[in-house]
Amino acid sequence: MTDAMPRLIAVFGATGQQGGAVVDALLNAGATVRALVRQPESAKALALAGRGVELAHADVTDTATLEAALTGVDAFFFMTTPGWSADGLEKETAQGIALAAATASVGVPLTVFSSVGGAERNSGIPHFESKRRVEEHIEQLGLNATIVRPVFFIDNFTFTGPSIENREVVVRLPLPDGIPLQMIAVRDVGRVAAATLLGAEIPGGSIEIAGDERTGTEIATAIGQKMNLPARYEALPVDVLGDNEDSKAMFRWFANLPAYRADLTGTRRIVPDALDLPGWLEVTGWTPSA
């Protein structure tokens, strides 16, 4: 870590997937990390402590704990997690506003907020709009902040979509074939955020990030090649999502190009080895279930 790097960086959501990726990248860079956690005694929090991460109790419903946890830090990363209901989305926005307000109150010099690609473009997708309201509050507060907007997580494939049927890889998504879907590994969201926290400049104060873009058939082909199996893609109607209106709105948005508008070149300027889908398959060793 150089003298120009922040001395202490706070991370909210450090026990989760995305926040954990930020912590990994910061520790690999030699930074000192303070994790804002609701339950410092939890197994996940104690595992972070075992890696040298400082733990600070923080409850988004208690301003005093947030301000105490952020006191003395040089930079702060946070993201918000949607609940899949109107009430949950309102809570997500409230969570983000509380974190931004505490950041302003304490005077944290640099903030990085992980939002979502397209949040600023009136997508109409509920869990995009909830993040946009957080972005707007950050702007209103006048924080020195960078907004990182990741696209579809490649890691989502670990729990949805691909399978092996009769010795053939089958990928099914509610997305017409021929429509490219931009995607990024959660690992690389963490690396982009960490680089920004450590001083990488993002022109304009925001960036939409991706490591790859592929159609349904191209996704299936990449997984099939990794498995040395034939592969096919089946486009499903959005109605398979049932009463999940949020997800329906998102997949309809995907199909109406341009949807995501990530800067793949800009992403690799920050993280030169950002993973594409084949790279992610290689690094993670993930394979679809039979």
C-alpha positions as CSV (number, residue, x, y, z in Angstrom):
1,M,0.0,0.0,0.0
2,T,1.4,3.4,-1.0
3,D,1.3,6.6,1.0
4,A,-1.4,7.9,-1.4
5,M,-3.8,5.1,-0.5
6,P,-6.4,5.6,2.2
7,R,-5.3,4.4,5.6
8,L,-8.6,2.8,6.7
9,I,-11.4,1.7,4.5
10,A,-14.9,0.8,5.8
11,V,-17.0,-1.8,4.0
12,F,-20.7,-2.4,4.5
13,G,-22.1,-5.8,3.6
14,A,-18.7,-7.4,4.1
15,T,-20.2,-10.8,5.1
16,G,-22.1,-11.0,1.9
17,Q,-21.1,-11.9,-1.6
18,Q,-20.4,-8.5,-3.1
19,G,-19.1,-6.8,0.0
20,G,-16.9,-9.8,0.6
21,A,-15.4,-9.5,-2.8
22,V,-14.5,-5.9,-2.0
23,V,-12.9,-7.0,1.2
24,D,-10.9,-9.7,-0.6
25,A,-9.6,-7.2,-3.2
26,L,-8.7,-4.6,-0.5
27,L,-6.8,-7.1,1.6
28,N,-5.0,-8.4,-1.5
29,A,-3.9,-4.8,-2.1
30,G,-2.6,-4.4,1.4
31,A,-5.3,-2.1,2.7
32,T,-6.6,-1.9,6.2
33,V,-10.3,-2.8,6.3
34,R,-13.1,-2.1,8.8
35,A,-16.2,-4.2,8.3
36,L,-19.5,-2.7,9.4
37,V,-21.5,-5.6,10.7
38,R,-24.8,-6.0,12.5
39,Q,-23.7,-9.0,14.4
40,P,-19.9,-8.9,15.2
41,E,-20.2,-12.3,17.0
42,S,-21.5,-14.1,13.9
43,A,-19.4,-16.8,12.3
44,K,-19.0,-14.8,9.1
45,A,-17.9,-11.7,11.0
46,L,-15.4,-13.7,13.1
47,A,-14.0,-15.2,10.0
48,L,-13.3,-11.7,8.7
49,A,-11.6,-10.8,12.0
50,G,-9.5,-13.9,11.6
51,R,-8.2,-12.4,8.4
52,G,-7.2,-9.1,10.1
53,V,-10.4,-7.2,9.4
54,E,-11.5,-4.8,12.1
55,L,-15.1,-5.3,13.1
56,A,-17.5,-2.4,13.9
57,H,-21.1,-2.9,15.0
58,A,-23.5,-1.0,12.7
59,D,-27.3,-1.1,12.5
60,V,-28.8,0.8,9.7
61,T,-31.8,1.7,11.9
62,D,-29.5,3.3,14.5
63,T,-27.7,6.4,13.3
64,A,-25.4,6.5,16.2
65,T,-23.9,3.1,15.5
66,L,-23.4,4.0,11.8
67,E,-21.7,7.3,12.7
68,A,-19.5,5.6,15.3
69,A,-18.5,2.9,12.8
70,L,-17.6,5.4,10.1
71,T,-15.6,7.8,12.4
72,G,-12.0,8.0,11.3
73,V,-12.3,6.1,8.0
74,D,-10.7,7.4,4.9
75,A,-13.1,5.7,2.4
76,F,-16.3,3.8,2.5
77,F,-18.0,1.2,0.3
78,F,-21.6,0.3,0.5
79,M,-24.3,-1.4,-1.4
80,T,-27.9,-2.2,-0.7
81,T,-29.9,-5.4,-0.9
82,P,-33.5,-5.4,-2.3
83,G,-36.3,-7.3,-0.7
84,W,-38.6,-8.7,-3.4
85,S,-41.7,-6.7,-2.5
86,A,-42.7,-3.1,-2.5
87,D,-42.0,-2.9,1.2
88,G,-38.7,-4.5,0.8
89,L,-37.7,-2.1,-1.9
90,E,-38.7,0.8,0.3
91,K,-36.5,-0.6,3.0
92,E,-33.6,-0.9,0.6
93,T,-33.8,2.7,-0.3
94,A,-34.1,3.7,3.4
95,Q,-31.0,1.6,4.1
96,G,-29.0,3.4,1.4
97,I,-30.2,6.8,2.5
98,A,-29.3,6.1,6.1
99,L,-25.8,5.0,5.1
100,A,-25.3,8.0,2.9
101,A,-26.6,10.4,5.6
102,A,-24.2,8.9,8.2
103,T,-21.3,9.2,5.7
104,A,-22.1,12.9,5.2
105,S,-22.5,13.5,8.9
106,V,-19.2,12.1,9.8
107,G,-17.5,13.6,6.7
108,V,-16.0,10.5,5.1
109,P,-13.6,11.8,2.4
110,L,-14.5,9.2,-0.3
111,T,-17.5,7.0,-0.8
112,V,-18.2,4.2,-3.4
113,F,-21.7,3.1,-3.9
114,S,-22.5,-0.1,-5.8
115,S,-25.7,0.4,-7.7
116,V,-26.8,-1.4,-10.9
117,G,-26.4,-0.8,-14.6
118,G,-29.2,1.3,-16.0
119,A,-30.3,2.7,-12.7
120,E,-29.9,6.3,-13.9
121,R,-31.9,5.6,-17.1
122,N,-35.5,5.4,-15.9
123,S,-35.6,1.6,-16.4
124,G,-38.9,1.2,-14.6
125,I,-37.5,-2.0,-12.9
126,P,-38.4,-1.7,-9.2
127,H,-35.1,-2.9,-7.8
128,F,-33.2,-0.6,-10.2
129,E,-35.4,2.4,-9.2
130,S,-34.8,1.8,-5.5
131,K,-31.0,2.1,-6.1
132,R,-31.5,5.2,-8.2
133,R,-33.2,6.9,-5.3
134,V,-30.1,6.2,-3.2
135,E,-27.9,7.6,-6.0
136,E,-30.1,10.7,-6.0
137,H,-29.7,11.1,-2.2
138,I,-25.9,10.8,-2.6
139,E,-26.0,13.6,-5.2
140,Q,-28.2,15.8,-3.0
141,L,-25.9,15.4,-0.1
142,G,-22.9,16.5,-2.2
143,L,-20.8,13.5,-1.2
144,N,-17.4,12.9,-2.9
145,A,-18.7,9.7,-4.3
146,T,-18.2,7.3,-7.2
147,I,-21.1,5.2,-8.4
148,V,-20.2,1.7,-9.7
149,R,-23.0,0.1,-11.7
150,P,-22.5,-3.6,-12.3
151,V,-24.6,-5.5,-14.8
152,F,-26.0,-9.1,-14.6
153,F,-23.8,-11.2,-12.3
154,I,-22.2,-14.2,-14.0
155,D,-22.4,-15.8,-10.6
156,N,-26.2,-15.9,-11.0
157,F,-25.7,-19.0,-13.2
158,T,-24.8,-21.0,-10.0
159,F,-28.5,-21.0,-9.0
160,T,-30.5,-20.4,-12.1
161,G,-30.5,-21.5,-15.7
162,P,-28.0,-24.1,-16.9
163,S,-28.4,-27.8,-16.4
164,I,-27.2,-31.0,-17.9
165,E,-29.9,-33.2,-19.5
166,N,-29.2,-36.4,-21.3
167,R,-25.5,-35.5,-21.6
168,E,-26.3,-32.1,-23.1
169,V,-25.9,-28.6,-21.5
170,V,-29.2,-26.8,-21.6
171,V,-29.5,-23.1,-20.8
172,R,-33.0,-21.6,-20.3
173,L,-33.7,-17.9,-19.7
174,P,-36.7,-15.7,-20.3
175,L,-34.8,-13.8,-22.9
176,P,-35.0,-14.1,-26.7
177,D,-32.0,-15.7,-28.4
178,G,-29.9,-13.2,-30.3
179,I,-30.1,-10.6,-27.5
180,P,-26.7,-10.1,-25.9
181,L,-26.7,-10.1,-22.1
182,Q,-23.9,-8.1,-20.5
183,M,-22.5,-9.8,-17.4
184,I,-19.7,-9.5,-14.8
185,A,-18.2,-11.7,-12.1
186,V,-18.9,-10.6,-8.5
187,R,-15.1,-10.9,-8.0
188,D,-14.5,-8.1,-10.5
189,V,-17.2,-5.9,-8.9
190,G,-15.1,-6.1,-5.8
191,R,-11.9,-5.3,-7.7
192,V,-13.3,-2.3,-9.4
193,A,-14.7,-1.0,-6.2
194,A,-11.4,-1.6,-4.3
195,A,-9.4,0.1,-7.0
196,T,-11.7,3.2,-6.8
197,L,-11.4,3.2,-3.0
198,L,-7.7,3.1,-3.3
199,G,-7.5,6.1,-5.7
200,A,-8.4,5.0,-9.2
201,E,-10.1,7.8,-10.9
202,I,-13.5,7.2,-12.7
203,P,-14.2,10.0,-15.2
204,G,-17.6,11.6,-14.5
205,G,-17.8,9.9,-11.2
206,S,-19.7,6.8,-12.4
207,I,-19.1,3.7,-14.5
208,E,-21.2,0.8,-15.7
209,I,-19.1,-2.3,-15.6
210,A,-19.1,-5.7,-17.4
211,G,-16.6,-8.4,-18.3
212,D,-18.5,-10.0,-21.1
213,E,-21.6,-10.0,-23.3
214,R,-23.2,-13.1,-24.9
215,T,-26.4,-14.3,-26.4
216,G,-28.2,-17.3,-24.9
217,T,-26.7,-19.6,-27.5
218,E,-23.3,-18.2,-26.9
219,I,-23.7,-18.7,-23.1
220,A,-24.8,-22.3,-23.7
221,T,-21.9,-22.9,-26.1
222,A,-19.3,-21.6,-23.6
223,I,-20.6,-23.8,-20.9
224,G,-20.8,-26.8,-23.3
225,Q,-17.2,-26.3,-24.4
226,K,-16.0,-26.2,-20.7
227,M,-17.9,-29.5,-20.1
228,N,-16.9,-31.0,-23.5
229,L,-20.6,-31.6,-24.1
230,P,-23.1,-30.5,-26.8
231,A,-25.2,-27.5,-25.7
232,R,-28.4,-25.7,-26.6
233,Y,-30.3,-22.6,-25.5
234,E,-34.1,-22.4,-24.9
235,A,-35.7,-19.0,-24.7
236,L,-38.6,-19.0,-22.3
237,P,-41.5,-16.6,-22.0
238,V,-41.3,-14.1,-19.2
239,D,-44.5,-15.7,-17.8
240,V,-42.3,-18.5,-16.3
241,L,-41.4,-15.9,-13.7
242,G,-44.9,-16.2,-12.3
243,D,-46.0,-13.3,-10.1
244,N,-42.4,-11.8,-9.8
245,E,-43.2,-8.6,-11.5
246,D,-39.8,-7.1,-10.7
247,S,-38.0,-9.9,-12.6
248,K,-40.4,-9.8,-15.4
249,A,-39.8,-6.1,-15.8
250,M,-36.0,-6.7,-15.8
251,F,-36.1,-9.4,-18.5
252,R,-38.4,-7.3,-20.7
253,W,-35.9,-4.5,-20.3
254,F,-33.0,-6.8,-21.3
255,A,-34.8,-7.7,-24.5
256,N,-35.4,-4.0,-25.5
257,L,-31.9,-3.0,-26.7
258,P,-29.9,-1.1,-25.7
259,A,-30.5,-2.3,-22.1
260,Y,-27.2,-2.5,-20.2
261,R,-24.7,-0.1,-21.6
262,A,-21.5,-1.1,-19.8
263,D,-18.1,0.2,-20.7
264,L,-16.2,-3.1,-21.2
265,T,-13.0,-1.3,-22.2
266,G,-13.2,1.0,-19.2
267,T,-13.8,-1.9,-16.9
268,R,-10.6,-3.6,-18.1
269,R,-8.7,-0.4,-17.7
270,I,-9.4,-0.7,-14.0
271,V,-9.2,-4.5,-13.9
272,P,-7.2,-5.8,-16.8
273,D,-7.9,-9.4,-16.1
274,A,-11.7,-9.0,-15.6
275,L,-13.3,-12.4,-16.3
276,D,-15.4,-13.2,-19.3
277,L,-17.7,-16.2,-19.0
278,P,-15.1,-18.9,-20.0
279,G,-12.7,-17.3,-17.6
280,W,-15.2,-17.4,-14.8
281,L,-15.9,-21.0,-15.5
282,E,-12.2,-21.8,-15.3
283,V,-11.5,-19.8,-12.2
284,T,-14.5,-21.0,-10.2
285,G,-14.6,-24.6,-11.5
286,W,-18.4,-24.3,-11.4
287,T,-20.4,-26.8,-13.5
288,P,-24.2,-27.1,-14.0
289,S,-26.1,-29.8,-12.2
290,A,-27.4,-32.9,-13.8
